[in-house]
Structures are given as C-alpha cells and as structure tokens.
Amino acid sequence: MTLAMLSTVLVLAGCGRGPAPQAQARPAWVVQPQAAGAGAGMAFPGEVHARQESPLAFRVGGKLVRRHVDAGARVAQGQVLAELDPGDQALQAQAAQAQMAAADAELARAKGDLERYRTLVDQQLVSRSAFDAQKAAYEAAAGQARAARAQWDVARNQAGYTELRAPHAGVIASRSAEAGQVVAAGQTVFVLAADGGREVAIVLPEAGIGTHKVGDAARIELWNDPGRQLPGRIREIAAAADPQTRSYAARVALDAAVADQATLGQSARVYLQAAAGGHALRVPLSAVQRGEDGGAVVWVVRDGVAVRVPVTAGDYGSESVAVSGALRAQDWVVAAGGHLLREGEPLAPVDRDNRPLEPASPPPAGEARP
C-alpha cells in the first residue's frame, strides 16, 4: 500500500512541473494625451444670458390690477407692462393738492399783513419788533407753502408710478407676480433682458483662476448645435470666490456678429485655452491616480503591460487636467479603472467602443523608460 501511494505522489509531482498558464490580458479603455496648446482647452458648461438684465419693480406698493405681458414677450421702450390700483395714490395726490392750496392761502394772508405792518412801521405807529415778528411769520408761511408744493409734486409722481413701463426695448425673461396680488415697493415683477449683447455665464475653478483673464478668447458651442463653435471673449471675472463652491463667476460675451444666434436661457459649453505653464499634455480627470508616495500617477500600456508613470498635475478643468513628467504624447493612457491595476499586469488597449488598438510605439533611442 505504501509503495502504491508513493508512486501516485511522484506521478502527481511530475505533472505539476509543467509550464504555468500565462495570465490573460484584460481590456483597458485607453486614450492618448492631448496637447495643451491651441487645439486643446478646458470646457465649462454655462447658460446664455443678456448682457443687461434689469429686474423691474413698482416704485410704490399696491394691488396689481392688470398685467399686460407674459414671459417671452418682446416689448418696446416705454410700453406699459403692468398697473396698480391707482385709487389710494390719487387720493393722496388730492390731499397734497389741498394742503398746498391752504399753504398758499396762508402765505397770501401773511404777505398782506407784512405789507400793512411795513406801512405802519414807517409811520411809527407800530414798533420795529412787531414788524420783525410779522416778517418772521411771513417767512414761515412761505416755507410751509414750499413744503406743501413739494409734497404735492411727490404725490403726483407717485400717482404716475402705478404704471410699470419698460425702460428700454427687450424681452421679458421672467415674471413673478399675477393680477390680484399685492406687491411691495421694489418687489421684482419682471426681469427684462435688453436687446443687444448676449453672453454665457460660467464658473471658473479656484485652482486655475490665474490662467484666465478678461479679454481672453473663447469658443462657445450651443448644446442644440453641436460641433459649431461661435467666437467670444471673457468679459468679466468675479473678484472674489463664492464662499460655498469656492469658484469664480465669469461672463463670456459672444461677438456682436453672432450674438443673435444664441437664445436666452440656452445651454452652452465654453472652451477656454489655459496657459500651458510647463504642462504640455492633458489627460482625462479619471486617468490621474494617487501614487504610493502620495503624488499623482497615470497608468499607460507599454509593450502590452501596465506601467505606472509619475506625473505632476497642473491646472484642473471640468473634464481634463494638465500634466508634465515622463508621459509621452504617443502613450496610451488608461482612462478609467487605474486604481485596480498593478505594475506589469497584461493589458489589451481598447477604445471607447471596445475596439482593439495598436500598442504604443517604443520610446525613441536613448530615452529612458520610467
């Protein structure tokens, strides 16, 4: 029995000395780095706005009795947009007018008295102090008359404020009140987008704010017209970051020749060219991983295996990041799943549609492999 068991063990040991099976290369989605030059840039989503957007409100409070326009309506300068109940304002104007009439009557009486006292003081029939008192009364009456006239002017103006008129031609971008609603003075009823300039509102990340400045060229792609890019320039960058998002609001103005091709509220994508600053290549954000030493690395496919390449990350965009280091322009960079790879693991590079790709060319003679 012992001899038979020993023979079986030797046979199994002989079988175990055969060649080990090779690990099968698994597919990896790869992309090639983009040059961080004129052809590359960072993309930012945004929304088309008018360069001048005016919140419109009544200068007095009251009940909204008529609304003449809706959102999206085109209006002319001076056109009546809405009306308040004019009853209270009209009564206030009448009261102010009555007070002005009373003040004018008092002024006329004081003036007559002053003239009589002037004659009497010349005839030495009244004292100089009595004349001075009458003169002071006349000046007080004149002041009251001026105040009453000013109050009447204010009341008359406020009666005219019950009509809300368009300050300039444009389009009603939004409305926030309905007929029958009581609105306060200064409460926004409409937002008027003036005719003329159009621009895209975007936000810039804090990490790369120093790479952009007012006047930089931009390209705007409307989401309903992909592939067609309109020229524009950065018109405004906020001086301070938003305390919640730590990003900077910016406005990119379309060139005047193409401004009419953008519709208010339309979604758009703005492409800005960032200064290279020594970072000549850009890779997808998902391609950058954290290395063992805490630095940034990317995984590339070279000679059919995974190779870890240390890089220095530069400015971050919404979809890509600029890098420098030992990465080559002809490398196939693993675009996703780099955290699951290990050095030397066999990989089969494929594109986004899972089609096989040719392996990256070997480095030029004399170039050290990282």
C-alpha positions in Angstrom: 0.0 0.0 0.0 2.8 2.4 0.9 4.6 1.8 -2.4 1.4 2.4 -4.4 0.8 5.7 -2.6 4.4 6.8 -3.2 4.1 6.1 -6.9 0.9 8.2 -7.1 2.6 11.2 -5.4 5.6 11.0 -7.8 3.2 10.9 -10.8 1.3 14.0 -9.5 4.6 15.8 -8.8 5.7 15.1 -12.3 2.5 16.6 -13.7 3.0 19.8 -11.5 6.3 20.5 -13.2 4.5 21.5 -16.5 4.6 25.2 -17.8 2.4 27.6 -15.8 -0.5 29.1 -17.7 0.0 32.7 -18.8 -2.3 35.4 -17.4 -4.8 36.6 -19.9 -4.6 40.3 -20.9 -7.7 42.1 -19.9 -9.1 45.0 -21.9 -8.4 48.6 -20.7 -10.0 51.7 -22.1 -7.2 54.0 -23.2 -6.8 57.4 -24.7 -3.9 59.4 -26.0 -2.9 62.6 -24.2 -4.0 65.9 -25.9 -1.6 68.7 -26.5 -2.2 71.6 -24.1 -1.8 74.1 -26.9 -4.1 76.0 -29.2 -6.1 72.9 -30.1 -6.8 71.9 -26.5 -8.7 73.7 -23.8 -10.9 73.4 -20.8 -14.7 73.2 -21.3 -17.2 74.8 -18.9 -20.9 74.4 -19.0 -23.0 77.6 -18.9 -26.2 79.4 -19.8 -26.9 82.2 -22.3 -27.9 85.5 -20.7 -28.4 89.0 -21.9 -25.6 91.4 -21.1 -28.1 93.7 -19.5 -30.8 92.1 -17.4 -33.0 94.5 -15.4 -35.3 93.5 -12.5 -38.4 95.7 -12.9 -40.5 96.7 -9.9 -43.0 99.3 -9.0 -41.7 102.3 -7.0 -44.8 102.2 -4.8 -46.8 99.4 -3.3 -50.3 98.4 -4.1 -52.6 95.8 -5.6 -51.7 94.6 -9.1 -54.9 95.0 -11.2 -53.5 94.4 -14.7 -50.6 92.6 -16.2 -50.2 93.3 -19.9 -47.2 91.0 -20.9 -46.1 87.4 -20.3 -42.6 85.9 -20.1 -41.0 85.8 -23.5 -42.9 88.8 -24.8 -41.0 91.4 -26.8 -41.6 94.9 -25.5 -40.7 98.4 -26.7 -39.2 101.2 -24.7 -41.9 103.0 -22.6 -44.5 100.3 -23.1 -46.8 99.7 -20.1 -46.2 96.3 -18.6 -48.4 96.3 -15.5 -50.7 98.6 -13.5 -51.5 99.0 -9.8 -54.8 100.1 -8.4 -54.5 104.0 -8.6 -57.2 104.8 -6.0 -55.0 105.3 -3.0 -52.3 107.2 -4.8 -54.9 109.5 -6.5 -56.4 110.3 -3.0 -53.0 111.1 -1.6 -52.4 113.4 -4.5 -55.7 115.2 -3.9 -54.9 115.6 -0.2 -51.5 117.0 -1.0 -53.0 119.4 -3.5 -55.5 120.6 -0.9 -52.7 121.2 1.6 -50.8 123.2 -0.9 -53.8 125.4 -1.6 -54.2 126.0 2.1 -50.5 126.9 2.5 -50.7 129.3 -0.5 -53.7 131.0 1.1 -51.8 131.3 4.4 -48.9 132.8 2.6 -51.1 135.3 0.8 -52.5 136.4 4.2 -49.1 136.7 5.8 -47.8 138.7 2.8 -50.7 141.2 3.1 -50.1 141.6 6.9 -46.4 142.2 6.2 -47.2 145.0 3.8 -49.5 146.7 6.2 -47.0 146.4 9.0 -44.3 147.9 6.8 -46.5 150.9 6.2 -47.3 151.3 9.9 -43.7 151.0 11.0 -42.8 153.7 8.5 -45.4 155.9 10.2 -44.1 154.9 13.6 -47.5 153.5 14.5 -46.1 150.0 15.4 -42.8 149.0 16.9 -39.9 147.6 15.0 -40.2 144.4 17.0 -43.8 143.9 15.9 -42.8 144.4 12.3 -39.9 141.8 12.7 -42.4 139.3 14.2 -44.7 139.7 11.2 -41.8 139.3 8.8 -40.9 136.1 10.5 -44.5 134.9 10.2 -44.4 135.6 6.5 -41.2 133.7 6.0 -42.6 130.7 7.9 -45.7 130.8 5.7 -43.5 130.9 2.6 -41.6 127.9 3.9 -44.8 126.0 4.6 -46.0 126.8 1.1 -42.8 125.5 -0.5 -43.0 122.2 1.6 -46.7 121.7 0.6 -45.8 122.2 -3.1 -43.0 119.7 -2.8 -45.4 117.2 -1.1 -47.9 117.7 -3.9 -45.2 117.0 -6.5 -44.2 113.8 -4.7 -47.8 112.6 -4.5 -48.4 113.5 -8.2 -45.3 111.5 -9.2 -46.3 108.5 -7.1 -49.7 108.5 -8.8 -47.8 108.1 -12.0 -45.8 105.2 -10.5 -48.8 103.0 -10.6 -47.9 102.1 -14.2 -44.8 100.0 -14.7 -43.1 100.8 -18.0 -40.2 99.2 -19.9 -37.1 101.3 -19.5 -35.7 100.0 -22.9 -36.6 97.5 -25.6 -36.0 93.9 -25.0 -37.6 90.6 -24.0 -39.4 89.7 -20.7 -37.1 87.0 -19.4 -39.3 86.1 -16.4 -42.3 87.3 -14.3 -43.0 86.8 -10.6 -46.4 88.4 -10.0 -50.0 88.0 -11.0 -53.1 90.2 -11.2 -54.8 90.5 -7.9 -51.5 90.2 -5.9 -50.5 92.9 -3.5 -46.9 93.9 -4.2 -44.5 96.0 -2.2 -42.4 98.8 -3.5 -39.2 97.4 -5.0 -40.6 93.9 -5.3 -39.5 92.4 -8.6 -42.4 91.8 -11.0 -40.5 91.2 -14.3 -36.9 90.7 -15.4 -36.2 92.5 -18.7 -33.4 91.2 -21.0 -32.3 94.1 -23.1 -31.7 93.8 -26.8 -28.1 93.7 -27.9 -25.3 91.7 -26.3 -25.5 88.1 -25.4 -23.1 86.2 -23.1 -22.7 82.9 -21.3 -22.5 82.7 -17.5 -19.9 80.1 -16.3 -17.9 79.4 -13.2 -14.1 79.0 -13.1 -12.4 76.7 -10.6 -10.3 78.2 -8.0 -7.3 76.0 -8.9 -6.9 77.5 -12.4 -8.2 81.1 -11.9 -4.8 82.6 -12.5 -4.7 81.1 -16.0 -7.6 83.2 -17.3 -8.1 86.9 -17.6 -10.6 89.4 -19.0 -10.2 89.7 -22.8 -9.1 86.1 -23.4 -10.5 84.5 -26.5 -13.2 81.8 -26.0 -15.2 79.4 -28.2 -18.9 78.9 -27.4 -20.7 75.7 -28.5 -24.5 75.7 -28.2 -25.8 72.4 -27.0 -28.6 72.3 -29.6 -26.0 72.9 -32.4 -23.0 70.6 -31.5 -19.8 70.9 -33.5 -20.4 74.6 -34.4 -18.4 77.0 -32.3 -19.0 80.7 -32.0 -16.3 83.2 -31.2 -16.3 85.2 -27.9 -14.2 86.7 -25.2 -14.1 86.7 -21.4 -15.9 90.0 -20.4 -16.0 89.7 -16.6 -14.4 87.5 -13.8 -15.6 87.9 -10.2 -13.1 89.5 -7.9 -13.9 87.0 -5.1 -14.8 83.3 -5.0 -18.2 82.1 -4.0 -17.9 81.1 -0.3 -19.8 77.8 -0.8 -18.5 76.5 -4.1 -15.0 78.2 -4.0 -15.4 79.0 -7.7 -15.4 82.3 -9.5 -18.4 83.5 -11.6 -17.5 84.7 -15.1 -19.2 86.1 -18.2 -18.1 85.2 -21.7 -19.5 87.6 -24.3 -20.3 86.4 -27.8 -19.0 88.5 -30.7 -21.6 91.0 -31.9 -21.8 89.4 -35.3 -23.1 86.1 -33.9 -24.9 87.3 -30.7 -28.3 86.9 -32.4 -27.7 83.2 -32.9 -27.9 82.5 -29.2 -31.3 82.3 -27.4 -31.8 83.4 -23.8 -31.6 80.6 -21.3 -30.0 78.2 -23.9 -27.4 75.8 -22.6 -23.9 76.1 -23.9 -20.3 74.9 -23.5 -17.5 77.4 -23.3 -14.0 76.3 -24.3 -11.1 78.3 -22.8 -7.5 77.9 -23.6 -5.4 77.7 -20.4 -1.7 78.7 -20.3 0.5 75.7 -20.5 2.9 76.7 -17.8 5.2 73.8 -18.5 2.4 71.2 -18.7 2.4 70.2 -22.3 -0.2 67.4 -22.2 -3.7 67.0 -20.9 -5.4 63.7 -19.8 -8.9 62.9 -18.5 -9.5 63.6 -14.9 -10.3 59.9 -14.3 -6.9 58.9 -15.5 -5.0 60.6 -12.7 -4.5 58.4 -9.6 -2.8 58.8 -6.3 0.6 57.0 -6.1 2.2 55.2 -3.2 4.2 58.2 -2.3 1.1 60.5 -2.4 2.0 62.0 -5.7 0.0 61.9 -8.9 0.4 59.0 -11.4 -1.1 57.7 -14.6 -1.2 54.2 -15.9 -0.1 53.6 -19.5 0.0 50.5 -21.7 3.5 49.8 -22.9 4.6 46.5 -24.6 1.2 45.1 -23.6 1.6 45.6 -19.8 0.5 48.3 -17.3 3.2 50.8 -16.4 2.9 53.4 -13.7 4.1 56.8 -14.8 4.6 59.6 -12.2 3.4 63.0 -13.3 3.0 66.5 -11.9 -0.6 67.8 -12.2 -1.2 71.3 -13.3 -4.5 73.2 -13.8 -7.7 71.2 -13.5 -10.5 71.7 -15.9 -14.0 70.3 -15.8 -13.0 67.2 -17.8 -9.2 67.1 -18.1 -6.0 68.1 -16.2 -2.7 69.3 -17.5 0.3 67.1 -16.6 4.0 67.0 -17.0 6.7 64.4 -16.4 7.7 61.2 -18.2 4.4 60.8 -20.0 4.8 60.8 -23.8 2.3 62.1 -26.4 2.2 58.6 -28.1 1.4 56.8 -24.9 -1.9 55.0 -24.4 -3.2 56.3 -21.1 -5.7 54.2 -19.1 -8.7 56.5 -18.9 -10.6 54.7 -16.2 -10.1 51.9 -13.6 -6.5 52.8 -12.9 -7.0 52.1 -9.2 -7.5 48.4 -10.0 -4.2 47.9 -11.9 -0.8 46.6 -10.7 2.6 47.1 -12.3 3.3 44.7 -15.1 -0.3 43.4 -15.5 -1.0 42.4 -19.1 -3.5 44.7 -20.8 -5.2 44.9 -24.1 -5.9 48.5 -25.1 -9.3 49.3 -26.5 -11.1 52.5 -27.4 -14.4 53.8 -26.0 -16.3 51.5 -28.4 -14.3 48.4 -27.2 -12.3 48.2 -30.4 -8.7 46.9 -30.1 -6.0 49.4 -30.6 -2.4 49.1 -31.6 0.1 49.2 -28.8 2.1 52.4 -28.2 5.3 52.7 -30.1 8.5 52.1 -28.2 10.4 55.2 -26.8 13.0 56.8 -29.1 16.5 55.6 -28.9 18.3 56.9 -25.8 15.1 57.8 -23.9 15.0 56.2 -20.6 11.9 54.1 -19.7 10.4 55.2 -16.4 
